[in-house]
Amino acid sequence: MLVLPHTVLSRHVNGVMRRFAEYLALVWLLLLAVIVLNVVMRYLFAEGRIEFEEIQWHLYAIGFLFGLSVAYDADVHIRVDVIRDKLSPQTRAWVELYGILGLLLPFVALVLLASIPLVTYAFANSEVSQAPGGLAYRWLIKACLPLSFLLLLVVTVARLSRVCCYLFGWPGAVVDAEPGDPSKLPTGRRV
């Protein structure tokens, strides 16, 4: 297992992401409530509502889009572990560095650049759902795409700082600082 040292940036981002993950988990409870309400209305009262269907899709989108950053920060995202487990920690760190620089950062930049015009167009044209009785303000859900990838960018830069610290010793590692405790970040010992 590759254990990367934490930096001041990664400690701060990790603490924020842990709190954010707790709030994001509420989206799944809300989604469950909407699904149950929709099923009850449809099968007990024969009253199907397109708004509830669309809210379900939106909640799924929010959960998965922002969940990408949470998973990457917690290092629980999908990897090819069959190959990775056979590599030395040093090689794993180099693969991670090249993966971040060559794949993840360009992908995040591409999604950010492509999604911002999508959101501005939807906002400028007051885009609404095409379904009868559907939701208005379509730009709100579309805005989740660049926002979630902006968050992924921050998490990726924090992870990159950890990889660079492991491989090159820069920026310095922070030890004895608790994640999410900003008061200890500046005074934590640097290695």
MIGU-187023 format. One record per residue: residue number from 0; residue in three letters; x, y, z of N, C-alpha, C, O in turn. Coordinates in steps of 0.1 Angstrom, whole numbers, plus 5000, padded with zeros to 4 digits. Each point is the difference from the previous one (the first is absolute). Layout:
   num   residu    npx    npy    npz   capx   capy   capz    cpx    cpy    cpz    opx    opy    opz
   NUM      ALA      X      Y      Z      X      Y      Z      X      Y      Z      X      Y      Z
...
END
This chain:
   num   residu    npx    npy    npz   capx   capy   capz    cpx    cpy    cpz    opx    opy    opz
     0      MET   5008   4988   5000   4992   5012   5000   5009   5012   5000   5010   5001   5007
     1      LEU   4986   5009   4985   5008   5012   4999   4994   5010   5010   4989   5004   4999
     2      VAL   5019   5000   5010   4996   5010   5010   5008   5013   4997   5012   5001   5001
     3      LEU   4980   5009   4994   5006   5013   4996   5000   5009   5012   4990   5000   5008
     4      PRO   5021   5008   4994   5000   5010   5011   4990   5011   4997   4998   5004   4988
     5      HIS   4997   5002   5022   4991   5011   4999   5007   5013   4999   5011   5002   5007
     6      THR   4984   5008   4986   5006   5013   4999   4990   5010   5007   4989   4995   5003
     7      VAL   5014   5017   4999   4991   5010   5005   4987   5000   4992   4989   5000   5005
     8      LEU   5013   5001   4982   4989   5001   4991   4991   4987   5001   4988   5001   5001
     9      SER   5018   4988   4998   4992   4987   5001   4993   4998   5013   4989   4995   5000
    10      ARG   5017   5009   5011   4994   4999   5013   4987   5009   5000   4989   4996   5005
    11      HIS   5013   5016   4990   4988   5009   5000   4989   4995   4991   4988   5000   5004
    12      VAL   5016   4996   4984   4990   4995   4990   4993   4988   5006   4988   4998   4999
    13      ASN   5020   4993   5007   4995   4987   5005   4990   5003   5011   4989   4994   5001
    14      GLY   5014   5016   5008   4990   5003   5011   4987   5006   4994   4989   4996   5005
    15      VAL   5012   5013   4985   4988   5006   4994   4992   4989   4993   4988   4999   5001
    16      MET   5019   4992   4992   4993   4989   4993   4993   4990   5009   4989   4995   4997
    17      ARG   5017   5003   5015   4993   4991   5009   4987   5006   5005   4990   4993   5001
    18      ARG   5010   5020   5002   4988   5007   5004   4990   5000   4988   4988   4998   5002
    19      PHE   5017   5005   4986   4991   5000   4989   4994   4987   4997   4988   4999   4996
    20      ALA   5019   4990   5006   4995   4987   4997   4988   4997   5010   4991   4993   4996
    21      GLU   5010   5012   5016   4989   4997   5009   4987   5007   4995   4989   4994   5001
    22      TYR   5012   5018   4994   4989   5007   4994   4995   4994   4987   4988   4999   4998
    23      LEU   5022   4996   4994   4996   4994   4987   4992   4987   5003   4992   4996   4992
    24      ALA   5011   4997   5019   4993   4988   5003   4985   5002   5002   4992   4991   4997
    25      LEU   5005   5021   5007   4986   5004   5001   4992   5000   4987   4988   4998   5000
    26      VAL   5019   5004   4989   4994   5000   4987   4994   4986   4997   4989   4999   4994
    27      TRP   5018   4990   5011   4995   4987   4997   4987   4997   5009   4991   4993   4995
    28      LEU   5009   5013   5017   4988   4998   5008   4988   5008   4994   4989   4995   4999
    29      LEU   5014   5017   4996   4990   5008   4993   4995   4992   4988   4988   5000   4997
    30      LEU   5021   4995   4995   4996   4992   4988   4991   4988   5004   4990   4998   4993
    31      LEU   5014   4995   5017   4992   4989   5005   4985   5005   5003   4991   4993   4997
    32      ALA   5009   5018   5010   4986   5005   5004   4992   5004   4988   4988   4997   4999
    33      VAL   5019   5009   4991   4993   5004   4988   4995   4988   4992   4988   4999   4995
    34      ILE   5020   4990   5004   4996   4988   4994   4988   4994   5007   4990   4996   4993
    35      VAL   5011   5003   5020   4989   4994   5007   4987   5008   4998   4989   4994   4998
    36      LEU   5012   5019   5003   4988   5009   4998   4995   4998   4986   4988   4999   4999
    37      ASN   5020   5000   4991   4996   4998   4987   4993   4987   4998   4989   4999   4993
    38      VAL   5016   4990   5013   4994   4987   4998   4986   5000   5007   4991   4995   4995
    39      VAL   5009   5011   5017   4987   5000   5008   4990   5008   4992   4988   4995   4999
    40      MET   5016   5016   4996   4990   5008   4992   4995   4993   4988   4988   5001   4996
    41      ARG   5021   4992   4997   4997   4994   4988   4991   4988   5002   4990   4998   4993
    42      TYR   5013   4993   5017   4993   4987   5001   4989   5001   5010   4991   4991   4999
    43      LEU   5009   5018   5010   4989   5000   5010   4990   5011   4996   4988   4998   5002
    44      PHE   5016   5013   4991   4991   5010   4997   4999   5002   4985   4993   5009   4995
    45      ALA   5013   4983   4997   5000   5001   4985   5003   5014   4995   4994   5005   4991
    46      GLU   5016   5001   5016   5004   5014   4997   5015   5001   4997   5008   5002   5009
    47      GLY   4996   4995   4979   5014   5001   4996   5004   5015   4998   4992   5007   4994
    48      ARG   5019   4997   5010   5005   5014   4999   5013   5000   4993   5010   4994   5005
    49      ILE   4991   5013   4984   5013   5001   4992   5010   5007   5008   5012   4998   4999
    50      GLU   4984   5012   5010   5009   5007   5008   5008   4991   5009   5012   5002   5002
    51      PHE   4982   4988   5004   5007   4991   5009   5010   4991   4992   5011   4997   5005
    52      GLU   4985   4999   4983   5009   4993   4991   5013   5008   4997   5011   4995   5001
    53      GLU   4987   5018   4996   5011   5008   4997   5008   5003   5012   5013   5001   4999
    54      ILE   4981   5001   5012   5008   5003   5013   5008   4988   5003   5012   5001   5004
    55      GLN   4983   4987   4993   5008   4987   5002   5013   5001   4992   5011   4997   5004
    56      TRP   4987   5006   4983   5012   5001   4991   5010   5010   5005   5012   4998   4999
    57      HIS   4982   5013   5005   5009   5011   5005   5008   4996   5012   5012   5003   5002
    58      LEU   4981   4990   5007   5007   4996   5013   5010   4989   4997   5011   5001   5006
    59      TYR   4986   4990   4984   5010   4991   4996   5013   5007   4994   5011   4997   5004
    60      ALA   4986   5013   4988   5011   5007   4994   5008   5007   5010   5013   5000   5000
    61      ILE   4981   5007   5010   5007   5007   5010   5009   4990   5008   5011   5002   5003
    62      GLY   4983   4987   5001   5007   4990   5008   5012   4994   4993   5011   4999   5006
    63      PHE   4987   4998   4982   5012   4994   4992   5010   5010   4996   5012   4997   5002
    64      LEU   4984   5015   4994   5010   5010   4996   5008   5004   5011   5013   5001   4999
    65      PHE   4981   5003   5012   5008   5004   5012   5007   4988   5007   5010   5002   5007
    66      GLY   4984   4986   4992   5006   4988   5005   5013   4997   4994   5009   4993   5006
    67      LEU   4994   5011   4982   5013   4998   4993   5011   5006   5009   5010   4993   5002
    68      SER   4988   5019   5002   5010   5007   5008   5002   4993   5014   5011   4999   5005
    69      VAL   4978   4998   5001   5001   4993   5013   5007   4987   4999   5009   4997   5008
    70      ALA   4988   4995   4981   5007   4987   4999   5015   5002   4997   5008   4993   5005
    71      TYR   4995   5017   4987   5014   5002   4996   5008   5005   5013   5011   4996   5002
    72      ASP   4983   5013   5005   5006   5005   5012   5003   4989   5010   5010   4999   5007
    73      ALA   4980   4992   4995   5001   4989   5010   5008   4988   4994   5003   4991   5007
    74      ASP   5001   5010   4981   5008   4990   4993   4993   4987   4999   5006   4989   5002
    75      VAL   4981   5011   4996   4992   4988   4998   4994   4999   4986   4990   4992   4998
    76      HIS   5016   5015   4993   4995   4999   4986   5005   4987   4994   5009   4993   5005
    77      ILE   4986   5004   4983   5003   4987   4993   5014   5001   4994   5004   5010   4994
    78      ARG   5004   4979   5008   5013   4999   4994   5002   4986   4994   4991   4991   5003
    79      VAL   5019   5007   4990   5003   4987   4995   5010   4994   5010   5012   4999   4998
    80      ASP   4982   4996   5013   5008   4995   5011   5008   4987   4997   5010   4998   5007
    81      VAL   4986   4994   4983   5007   4988   4997   5014   5004   4995   5010   4993   5004
    82      ILE   4992   5018   4989   5013   5005   4995   5006   5008   5011   5012   4998   5003
    83      ARG   4981   5011   5003   5005   5009   5010   5006   4993   5012   5011   5005   5005
    84      ASP   4984   4984   5000   5005   4993   5012   5013   4994   4997   5008   4998   5010
    85      LYS   4996   5000   4978   5013   4994   4997   5011   5010   4998   5012   4996   4998
    86      LEU   4985   5017   5003   5009   5010   4998   5006   5005   5013   4993   4999   5011
    87      SER   5019   5006   4989   5006   5005   5012   4994   5013   5004   4994   5007   4991
    88      PRO   5007   4998   5021   4994   5013   5004   5005   5011   4992   4992   5009   4996
    89      GLN   5021   4991   5001   5006   5011   4992   4994   5000   4985   4996   5010   4995
    90      THR   5002   4978   4999   4994   4999   4987   4985   5004   5000   4996   5007   4991
    91      ARG   4997   4989   5020   4986   5005   5001   4999   5015   5001   4991   5006   4994
    92      ALA   5018   5000   5013   5000   5015   5001   5003   5006   4986   4994   5010   4996
    93      TRP   5015   4984   4997   5003   5006   4986   4988   4997   4991   4997   5009   4992
    94      VAL   4996   4980   5009   4988   4997   4992   4990   5010   5003   4993   5006   4992
    95      GLU   5005   4997   5021   4990   5010   5005   5003   5014   4995   4992   5007   4995
    96      LEU   5021   4997   5005   5004   5013   4995   4997   5001   4985   4994   5010   4996
    97      TYR   5010   4980   4996   4997   5001   4986   4985   4999   4997   4996   5006   4991
    98      GLY   4997   4986   5017   4986   4999   4998   4993   5013   5003   4991   5004   4993
    99      ILE   5013   5003   5017   4994   5013   5004   5004   5010   4989   4991   5007   4995
   100      LEU   5022   4994   5001   5004   5011   4991   4995   4997   4985   4997   5009   4993
   101      GLY   5003   4978   5004   4997   4996   4986   4986   4997   4997   4996   5001   4988
   102      LEU   4997   4995   5022   4986   4995   4997   4990   5009   5008   4990   5006   4994
   103      LEU   5011   4994   5019   4990   5006   5009   4999   5015   4998   4989   5005   4997
   104      LEU   5022   5002   5004   4999   5015   4999   4995   5004   4986   4992   5009   4999
   105      PRO   5013   4985   4990   4995   5004   4987   4985   4997   4998   4992   5008   4994
   106      PHE   5003   4981   5012   4986   4996   4999   4992   5010   5008   4989   5005   4995
   107      VAL   5015   4999   5017   4993   5010   5008   5000   5013   4993   4989   5007   5000
   108      ALA   5022   4997   4994   5000   5013   4993   4991   5000   4988   4993   5009   4997
   109      LEU   5006   4979   4996   4991   4999   4988   4986   5001   5004   4992   5007   4994
   110      VAL   5004   4986   5017   4986   5001   5005   4997   5014   5004   4989   5005   4998
   111      LEU   5020   5001   5010   4997   5014   5004   4998   5009   4988   4991   5008   5000
   112      LEU   5018   4991   4990   4999   5009   4989   4987   4998   4992   4994   5009   4994
   113      ALA   5002   4978   5005   4988   4997   4992   4987   5002   5007   4990   5003   4994
   114      SER   5011   4997   5020   4987   5001   5007   4996   5014   5003   4988   5003   5002
   115      ILE   5021   5006   4999   4997   5014   5003   4991   5006   4990   4990   5007   5003
   116      PRO   5013   4992   4984   4991   5005   4990   4986   4994   5000   4990   5006   4997
   117      LEU   5010   4981   5007   4987   4993   5001   4991   5006   5011   4988   5002   4998
   118      VAL   5018   5002   5013   4993   5006   5011   4996   5014   4996   4989   5004   5003
   119      THR   5020   5004   4992   4997   5014   4996   4989   5000   4990   4991   5009   5000
   120      TYR   5009   4982   4990   4989   5000   4990   4987   4997   5007   4990   5006   4997
   121      ALA   5010   4984   5012   4987   4996   5006   4995   5011   5009   4988   5003   5001
   122      PHE   5021   5005   5005   4996   5011   5009   4995   5011   4991   4989   5006   5003
   123      ALA   5018   4998   4987   4996   5011   4991   4987   4998   4993   4993   5009   4998
   124      ASN   5004   4978   4999   4987   4997   4993   4989   4995   5010   4990   4996   4995
   125      SER   5013   5006   5018   4990   4995   5010   4994   4986   4996   4988   4998   5000
   126      GLU   5022   4993   4998   4996   4987   4995   4992   4992   5011   5003   5001   5012
   127      VAL   4987   4992   4983   4991   4993   5009   4999   4986   4995   5004   4997   4988
   128      SER   4990   4994   5019   4998   4986   4996   4991   5000   4988   4990   5008   5000
   129      GLN   5012   4983   4991   4991   4998   4988   4988   4992   5004   4990   5000   4992
   130      ALA   5010   4993   5019   4989   4992   5004   4989   5009   5005   5002   5010   5007
   131      PRO   4985   4987   4990   4989   5007   5006   5000   4999   5015   5000   4989   5005
   132      GLY   5000   5022   5002   5000   5000   5014   5014   4998   5006   5002   4998   5012
   133      GLY   5008   5002   4979   5014   4998   5005   5005   5012   5008   4993   5010   5001
   134      LEU   5019   4989   5003   5007   5010   5008   5005   5012   4992   5004   4998   4989
   135      ALA   4995   5014   5017   5006   5012   4994   5015   5001   5005   5005   4991   5008
   136      TYR   5001   5019   4988   5014   5003   5004   5010   4989   4998   5007   4995   5009
   137      ARG   4993   5000   4979   5008   4989   4996   5015   5003   5002   5008   4991   5002
   138      TRP   4995   5022   4997   5014   5004   5002   5006   4996   5014   5012   4998   5002
   139      LEU   4979   5001   5008   5004   4996   5013   5007   4986   5000   5011   4999   5006
   140      ILE   4982   4992   4988   5006   4986   5000   5012   5000   4991   5009   4992   5003
   141      LYS   4990   5015   4986   5012   5000   4991   5012   5007   5007   5011   4996   4996
   142      ALA   4987   5013   5013   5011   5007   5007   5007   4990   5009   5011   5003   5004
   143      CYS   4983   4986   5000   5006   4990   5008   5012   4994   4993   5010   4996   5007
   144      LEU   4990   5003   4980   5011   4994   4992   5013   5008   5002   5010   4994   5004
   145      PRO   4990   5019   4993   5013   5007   5002   5004   5001   5014   5011   5000   5004
   146      LEU   4979   5002   5005   5003   5001   5014   5006   4988   5006   5010   5000   5007
   147      SER   4985   4988   4989   5005   4987   5005   5014   4998   4994   5009   4995   5007
   148      PHE   4993   5009   4981   5014   4998   4994   5010   5010   5005   5012   4998   5001
   149      LEU   4983   5014   5003   5009   5009   5007   5004   4995   5014   5012   5001   5003
   150      LEU   4979   4993   5004   5003   4993   5012   5010   4989   4998   5009   4998   5008
   151      LEU   4988   4994   4981   5010   4989   4997   5014   5006   4997   5010   4993   5003
   152      LEU   4990   5018   4990   5013   5006   4997   5007   5004   5013   5012   4997   5002
   153      VAL   4981   5008   5008   5007   5004   5013   5005   4987   5007   5011   5000   5005
   154      VAL   4981   4990   4995   5004   4987   5006   5012   4994   4993   5009   4995   5006
   155      THR   4991   5006   4981   5011   4995   4992   5013   5007   5002   5010   4994   5002
   156      VAL   4989   5020   5000   5012   5007   5003   5005   4997   5014   5012   4999   5002
   157      ALA   4979   4998   5007   5004   4996   5013   5007   4986   5000   5010   4998   5006
   158      ARG   4984   4993   4986   5007   4987   4998   5013   5001   4993   5009   4993   5004
   159      LEU   4992   5016   4986   5013   5002   4993   5010   5005   5010   5012   4996   4999
   160      SER   4984   5013   5010   5010   5005   5010   5005   4989   5009   5012   5000   5004
   161      ARG   4980   4990   4999   5004   4988   5008   5010   4992   4992   5010   4995   5005
   162      VAL   4987   5002   4982   5008   4992   4992   5014   5007   4998   5010   4993   5001
   163      CYS   4990   5020   4997   5012   5007   4998   5008   5000   5013   5013   4999   5000
   164      CYS   4981   5002   5011   5007   4999   5013   5006   4987   5002   5011   4999   5005
   165      TYR   4982   4990   4991   5006   4987   5001   5012   4998   4991   5010   4994   5004
   166      LEU   4988   5010   4983   5011   4998   4990   5011   5010   5001   5012   4996   4999
   167      PHE   4985   5016   5004   5011   5011   4999   5002   5007   5013   5010   5008   5001
   168      GLY   4982   4989   5009   5002   5007   5013   4995   5014   5000   5002   5008   5010
   169      TRP   4991   4996   4980   4994   5014   5000   4985   4999   4996   4997   4992   4991
   170      PRO   4994   5015   5014   5002   5008   5012   5002   4990   5013   4997   4989   4999
   171      GLY   5008   5017   5011   5003   4992   5012   4988   4993   5006   4989   5006   4999
   172      ALA   5013   4983   5007   4989   4992   5006   4997   5006   5013   5009   5006   5007
   173      VAL   4978   4994   4997   4996   5004   5013   4996   4988   5008   4993   4991   4996
   174      VAL   5013   5008   5016   4997   4989   5009   4994   5006   5013   5002   5012   5003
   175      ASP   4992   4980   5005   4994   5004   5013   4988   5009   4998   4997   5007   5010
   176      ALA   4998   4995   4978   4988   5008   4999   4988   4992   4996   5001   4991   4992
   177      GLU   4988   5011   5015   4988   4993   4998   4993   5005   4987   4999   5012   4998
   178      PRO   4996   4979   4994   4992   5005   4988   4988   5007   5005   4993   4996   5009
   179      GLY   5005   5016   4984   4988   5008   5004   5002   5009   5011   4990   5007   5004
   180      ASP   5022   4993   5002   5002   5009   5011   5010   5011   4996   5012   4999   5001
   181      PRO   4982   5012   4993   5009   5011   4994   5009   5006   5011   5010   5005   4996
   182      SER   4987   4995   5017   5008   5006   5010   5014   4993   5001   5010   5006   5004
   183      LYS   4991   4981   4992   5012   4993   5001   5008   5001   4987   5012   4996   5000
   184      LEU   4982   5008   4989   5008   5000   4987   5012   5008   5000   5011   4995   4997
   185      PRO   4989   5018   5007   5012   5008   4999   5011   4995   5010   5012   5002   4997
   186      THR   4984   4992   5014   5010   4996   5010   5005   4986   4999   5008   4996   5007
   187      GLY   4985   4996   4984   5004   4986   4998   5015   5000   4996   5005   5008   4992
   188      ARG   5002   4981   5013   5014   4999   4996   5001   4997   4985   4992   4992   4995
   189      ARG   5018   5013   4998   5002   4997   4986   5012   4991   4999   5010   5002   5007
   190      VAL   4989   4989   4985   5011   4990   4997   5008   5005   4989   5010   4993   4996
END
